[in-house]
Amino acid sequence: MWRTFTIYWRLLGVQLRSQLQYRVSFVMDLLATGLIVAMEFGSLALVMQRFETIQGWTIGEVAFLYGLVEVAFGIMDLLFSGFDPAHFGQQVRRGTFDQLLLRPIPITVQVLGSEFALRRLAKIAVGMGIFALALGQVGVAWTAVKLLYLPVVLVSMVGFFGGLFIIGATITFWTVESIEVMNILTYGGSLTISYPMSIYQDGLRHFFTYVVPAIFLNYYPALYFLDKPDPFGFPPFAPFLAPLVGVGTLALALWFWRFGITHYQSTGT
């Protein structure tokens, strides 16, 4: 275990040195990534200033949802970018994934350490700024349980979206190219849960409740943190399902990944 951990850190070290070699380019990437997130939220804030609330949610409460998702997805994208189906599919198509299988290092560790996009730090930083802004406006009545549960919710979202990345990467063993539906679930899913689920039509909300239960990762925990009533009448334990959904998705993804590895056939390139 310790050897595996050491190898992982060495792989990350290679990534860090390569990205920091060109400092100006790195800084520009950081600024561009942070500016995109800030402008997206700024556009939302301008719209909400006119309407004041959206389905009973104020701009501060929406910022609570938005900021938490940006931080979680940024951390996930930083750690699991090696499993990004678009990037991983290229490795499968070009045959470079076969080279990883020949090395005496756990394949999962190699893929995790193959990409570490430091520019995602800007996304995390802006997300934390949005979340801090939200806390200044909504006035959460913090308790010991809420303080302890907040990082659990964050880790659960990281595990959930990381699991979707792994599932998408595994599917490329058979499709070679990444499939668009995974982008809908990952990037589209993160965007969806950045807003109150009550604004969506029944079909979309039911999909992200019963098929892909992302509603329990951010929306229901936010109802708990903000002491808002549940408009859908779920049981009182619904806000606490986040770790079950997050860990369960990641565990399922790792099982599917191992299944894919055992049935992998090279493209021959």
SVG drawing of the C-alpha trace seen along z (x, -y; Angstrom):
<svg xmlns="http://www.w3.org/2000/svg" viewBox="-45 -44 55 55">
<polyline fill="none" stroke="black" stroke-width="0.4" points="0.0,0.0 2.7,-2.5 4.7,-1.6 1.6,-2.3 1.0,-5.6 4.7,-6.6 4.4,-5.7 1.2,-7.8 3.0,-10.9 5.9,-10.4 3.6,-10.4 1.9,-13.6 5.4,-15.1 6.1,-14.5 2.8,-16.2 3.5,-19.2 7.0,-19.8 5.9,-19.5 3.0,-22.0 5.1,-24.5 7.9,-24.5 6.1,-27.2 5.0,-29.6 3.4,-32.2 1.3,-29.6 0.3,-28.0 -0.8,-31.4 -2.8,-32.2 -4.6,-28.8 -5.4,-29.5 -6.8,-32.9 -8.8,-31.7 -10.3,-28.8 -11.2,-31.0 -12.6,-33.8 -15.0,-31.3 -16.5,-30.1 -16.8,-33.7 -18.5,-34.9 -20.9,-32.0 -22.0,-32.7 -22.0,-36.5 -24.4,-36.0 -26.7,-34.0 -26.4,-36.7 -27.4,-39.4 -30.5,-37.5 -31.5,-36.7 -31.1,-40.4 -34.1,-41.1 -36.3,-38.3 -35.0,-38.3 -35.9,-34.6 -36.3,-31.4 -38.9,-29.0 -38.4,-30.5 -34.6,-30.4 -32.7,-33.6 -29.4,-34.4 -27.5,-33.6 -29.2,-30.2 -28.5,-29.4 -24.9,-30.5 -24.7,-27.9 -25.6,-25.2 -23.5,-26.6 -20.4,-27.1 -20.4,-23.7 -20.8,-22.0 -17.9,-24.0 -15.6,-23.1 -16.5,-19.4 -16.4,-19.1 -13.1,-21.0 -11.5,-18.6 -12.9,-15.6 -11.6,-16.9 -8.2,-17.5 -7.9,-14.0 -9.8,-11.9 -8.9,-13.8 -6.9,-10.7 -10.2,-8.9 -11.9,-11.7 -13.5,-9.6 -12.5,-12.1 -8.8,-11.8 -8.9,-8.2 -10.5,-7.2 -7.6,-8.6 -5.2,-6.4 -7.3,-3.3 -7.5,-4.3 -3.8,-5.0 -2.8,-1.9 -0.9,-3.9 -3.1,-2.2 -1.5,1.1 1.9,-0.3 0.4,-1.0 -0.7,2.7 2.9,3.8 4.3,1.9 4.6,3.5 2.4,0.8 -1.3,1.0 -3.1,-0.2 -5.6,-2.4 -2.7,-4.3 -1.1,-4.9 -4.3,-6.3 -4.9,-8.5 -1.4,-9.8 -1.5,-10.3 -3.3,-13.6 -3.3,-16.3 -4.6,-19.5 -3.5,-22.2 -5.6,-24.8 -8.6,-23.3 -7.3,-25.0 -8.7,-28.2 -12.1,-26.5 -11.9,-25.3 -10.8,-28.8 -13.6,-30.6 -16.1,-28.0 -14.9,-28.6 -15.3,-32.3 -18.9,-31.8 -19.6,-29.5 -18.2,-32.1 -20.3,-34.8 -23.4,-32.5 -22.6,-31.9 -22.4,-35.7 -25.9,-36.1 -27.9,-33.1 -26.8,-33.0 -26.7,-29.2 -27.5,-28.2 -24.5,-26.0 -24.5,-23.1 -21.9,-20.5 -23.7,-18.0 -23.9,-20.4 -20.2,-21.3 -19.2,-17.6 -21.6,-16.8 -20.5,-19.5 -17.1,-17.9 -18.9,-14.5 -21.3,-16.1 -18.3,-17.5 -16.4,-14.2 -19.6,-12.4 -20.0,-14.6 -16.3,-14.1 -16.8,-10.3 -20.0,-10.4 -18.6,-12.4 -15.3,-10.5 -17.2,-7.3 -19.0,-8.6 -15.6,-9.4 -14.4,-5.9 -17.5,-4.4 -17.2,-6.5 -13.5,-5.6 -14.3,-1.9 -17.0,-2.1 -14.3,-3.2 -12.8,0.3 -15.7,1.3 -16.7,-1.9 -13.1,-3.3 -14.5,-6.8 -16.2,-8.4 -20.0,-8.5 -21.8,-11.8 -24.2,-10.5 -21.4,-10.4 -20.8,-14.2 -24.5,-14.7 -24.2,-12.8 -20.9,-14.4 -20.7,-18.0 -24.5,-18.2 -25.2,-16.6 -23.0,-19.0 -24.7,-21.9 -28.1,-20.5 -27.5,-20.1 -26.0,-23.6 -29.6,-24.9 -32.7,-24.0 -34.2,-20.8 -37.7,-22.3 -37.2,-24.4 -37.1,-21.4 -39.9,-19.6 -40.9,-16.2 -39.2,-14.1 -35.8,-15.6 -36.2,-15.7 -37.3,-12.1 -34.3,-11.1 -31.9,-12.7 -33.8,-11.2 -34.5,-7.6 -32.1,-6.8 -29.1,-8.9 -29.8,-10.0 -27.8,-13.2 -30.6,-15.1 -29.4,-13.6 -25.8,-14.9 -26.4,-18.6 -30.1,-19.7 -31.3,-17.7 -28.2,-18.4 -28.7,-22.1 -32.3,-21.9 -30.9,-20.6 -28.1,-23.2 -30.4,-26.1 -33.4,-24.7 -35.7,-24.9 -38.8,-22.7 -38.8,-19.7 -41.3,-20.4 -41.3,-16.7 -42.1,-15.0 -39.2,-12.6 -38.4,-10.9 -36.4,-13.0 -33.3,-10.9 -33.1,-12.0 -30.5,-14.8 -28.2,-12.2 -28.1,-9.9 -25.3,-11.8 -22.5,-9.5 -24.4,-6.4 -24.9,-7.7 -21.4,-9.0 -19.5,-6.0 -21.9,-3.6 -21.4,-5.1 -17.6,-5.1 -17.6,-1.5 -19.8,-0.4 -17.5,-2.3 -14.3,-0.6 -16.0,2.8 -17.0,2.0 -13.4,0.8 -11.9,4.1 -14.5,6.0 -13.4,3.9 -9.7,4.5 -10.2,8.3 -12.2,8.1 -10.0,5.5 -8.9,6.2 -6.4,3.9 -7.4,1.9 -4.2,3.2 -2.8,-0.3"/>
</svg>
